[in-house]
Amino acid sequence: MSFVRESPLPLSRKDFETDQEVRWCPGCGDFAVLSQVQKLLPGLGIPRENFVVISGIGCSSRFPYYVETYGMHSIHGRAPAIATGLKLARPELSVWVVTGDGDALAIGGNHFIHLMRRNVDLKILLLNNRIYGLTKGQYSPTSDFGQRSKTSPLGSIDRPFDPVALALAAGATFVARSLDVDQEHLAGVLRQAALHRGTAFVEIYQNCVTFNDGAYDSLTDRATRDDTRLLLEHGNPLVFGKGRNRGIRFVGGEAQVVPLGQNGATAADCAVHDALAASSGPAFLISQLGPPDFPVPLGVFRAVEAPTYDELSEELGRKARAASGRGTLEQLLATGTTWTIE
Amino acid sequence: MHRPQAVEELESVVIRFAGDSGDGMQLAGDEFSRSVATAGHGFATRPEYPSEIRAPVGTLFGVSGYQIQYSSHEVFTPGDAADLLVAMNPAALKLSLPDVKPGGMIIVNSGAFTEANLAKAGYTSNPLADDSLSHYRVFPVDISGLTSQALAGSGLSRKEIGRSRNFFALGLALWLHHRPIDDEIADIERRFTGRPEVAAANVAVLRSGYAFGDATEIFPVTYRVRPAPVESGRYRSITGNQALALGFVAAAELSGVRLVLGSYPITPASEILQTLAALRHFNVVTFQAEDEIAGVCSAIGAAFGGALGLTTTSGPGMALKTEAIGLAVMTELPLVIVNVQRGGPSTGLPTRVEQADLLQAIYGRPGECPLPVLAARSPADCFDCAIEAFRIAIKYMTPVILLSDGGIGTSAEPWRIPAVESLPRLEVKYRTDPEDFRVYQRDENLARAWVRPGTPGLEHRIGGLEKDFMSGDISTDAANHQRMVEVRAAKVARVAQDIPPLHVDGAQSGDLLVVGWGSTYGAIEQAVVQAHDQGMGVGHLHLRHLNPFPADLDGVLKRFRRVLVPELNLGQLARLLRERCLVDVVQLNKVQGRPLTVAEVYQRILEVAG
């Protein structure tokens, strides 16, 4: 699906751990994400000093302090803009943005969509716990309709955002979703994101033990998870359920659950996931699946190649130099009509 | 060529072109300036245009004006009042009349004085037919009709013909002032390369306007101004916004470091982004961000990456950038923020001049959040200020606010092109040595080290949370916070020792020191020169560094008995001088969206010192 850059330097997970005391609540889903990132980075063949982690504000935005690379813990919602500026200055760096549902989708919503459409070559991990954690328990743009929280004691009347659908609609070239506790799945998705050229967006369902515990229980509970998850695999039919007994098909743009083995229905009757489709339409249809009638899709929704913003920006400079030459300050200052006074 | 007998030799002339925003008055004014510039006159211009792109034709709020003063000596302002007004319609006449000298010449496009246009301008009777203009020398010329005649048979549509009217007015103005027409024709052909039919039409109309002056004999006198005896060298015309753009490219060239501009279009600052976007063949990257906040944040990201981070805006945008500027203060990254001030508050007067963001620049952030503040005094001075802003930002690892305004941003003046070797060098030293590296360790200027990501062994994290004095780790320690607040303030205060000695024009001590900043320079300078010539003990000090104040400021103020501060606000520098220098200050304040006039400053000087 993406090009692989395997030339491991002698780096290990230990090289990416800092001496800073991690200040997340015990049991927080953020630990699992941090651990996967620290496992992933050493194997990417990139020198440690070329990684930069940039975050905004919120629990997840503490992330840079715990990764032994360059990093900036910036201001609320603005990490995508800061990361974009950094890539325009230094396209050769591997830049990772870590954000949350409030940071990316409320105060930083504008930067988020523009990052997606520009396709700046950076990775953005959205740790979605559907609640404001650092400010201690107010509802967020991804909280369920009706959710009770400190600022919605009577139930939230906000309809939630779906970050995956938003990213797709904004034109993102790589969109994926995973789950904090499913280490294997998360590792796989993060690895594919790391290898993508362009903006790679990964939504990670992350449990907040303190203010929204159990938000993803039905997806993690062994008893229910086979029926509630749809694991996306490029080129394979959309099949889920205990014993893979159900599938998804689309009729006139509407999703239907197909019971497999009944009335002669087989996996061949289900929609086949095409993450490489030129249009984001098929991925968008899949992003609309979810409870109560459908399982939650996890995995890579979309992964397509497109010119990156930083690459195009460098290209502008190269083309301008090819057309006008490098340019000297002497020439520039004397541009236009000049006159000489003796 | 026929000329009337009378040729008046003048020291200086003020001309104002006024018409509908679609009448091409800015172009006519620009061309007239180019003509006098290349002849070696001192000049200064002031374009005034409505914020509506195409306001309804003939209305008062659709009037666009361009004023130029040119002279046989150095010119500091576009002039208080016009000697010659060219008014293309009744609305332009009505709006410009208060700015015409009594006895001044007015050429009106009589073809546009229709009943409908008179009504739109709010005239109940035709001013060309009553005696309301008796204090002026009025010359009605049917510019609309004569332009149509000149282009009869050209095949151009009525609308296209109408667009050439400004060249008739320009041709006539050039004739009245003994300007050669050939340069102008060459320039029109250059300007409209690729559209030969438009060039041909404009040249025909220009010639027609020029010939009209010759043929009609209605003008009893023409005017001649001698060239100004200015310093020898190569000159060009430049606006403040252009000079800033060139200054920032110079900063990139002089430091050998990439310039990254993150900016969102806003009047009257957009021209800086536009100019730099066309200079990508230099080591320049421009980024039109999704909003003002992304503009400054992308510049901060670039600065973290080791580039020269720059963001440009005007008042409303400054408000939005405030939080991010605080981040740059906290992370101690070099960054330049340009505020081309306009009338405020809120959307205010987007295309008009004001200087009311000084206190915001110095104090307008949460927390103890000091940073150096500079202000440019003239279009040409913008070039030097751009380099100076980055010199301070790099040397002290701090964001710097550079104030310009809508007056100097869009006005043009002649600029003596500097020799590149005469420009200051900007030395950038990134730290690469991992030995004993502490993120907030400081050098003799109290600046921390600039480390580019990608440097092995120096991996570190910075951010908006308070930092430990040395390690840069997050710290909530009480004593550490006070120490950090104090060291950030001390670092900015230290810039005061790094400023050239102040220069006073006029009297060096005595009755009155007039202290200004920013675009009021021209009006104050001319008024002080006048007063000084009259034998008054008046000096002029114009401040470039507004935070911190230069170390020798107190000493200069003490040499004078009184201090007058003229400003386009309600007294912001005056307040700072009282607070920081403990001097009594007399004020002159104007907040009308228009520049100070020489007469206003001179009058106030007489009141205070006379």
Interface residues (C-beta under 8 A of the other chain):
Chain A: T18 Q20 P47 R48 E49 N50 V52 I54 I57 P64 Y65 E68 T69 Y70 G71 M72 H73 S74 I75 R78 P80 A81 I82 A83 T84 G85 L86 K87 L88 A89 R90 E92 L93 N110 H111 H114 S313 L316 G317 A320 R321 A323 S324 G325 R326 G327 T328 L329 E330 L332 L333 A334 T335 G336 T337 T338 W339 T340 I341 E342
Chain B: R34 A37 T38 A39 G40 D187 V230 E231 S232 G233 R234 Y235 R236 S237 L246 V249 A250 E253 L254 R258 V260 G262 L279 R280 H281 F282 V284 V285 F287 A289 E290 D291 I293 A294 C297 S298 A299 I300 G301 A302 A303 F304 G305 G306 A307 G309 E323 A324 G326 L327 T331 I417 P418 V420 R452 P453 G454 T455 P456 G457 L458 E459 H460 R461 I462 G463 G464 L465 D473 I474
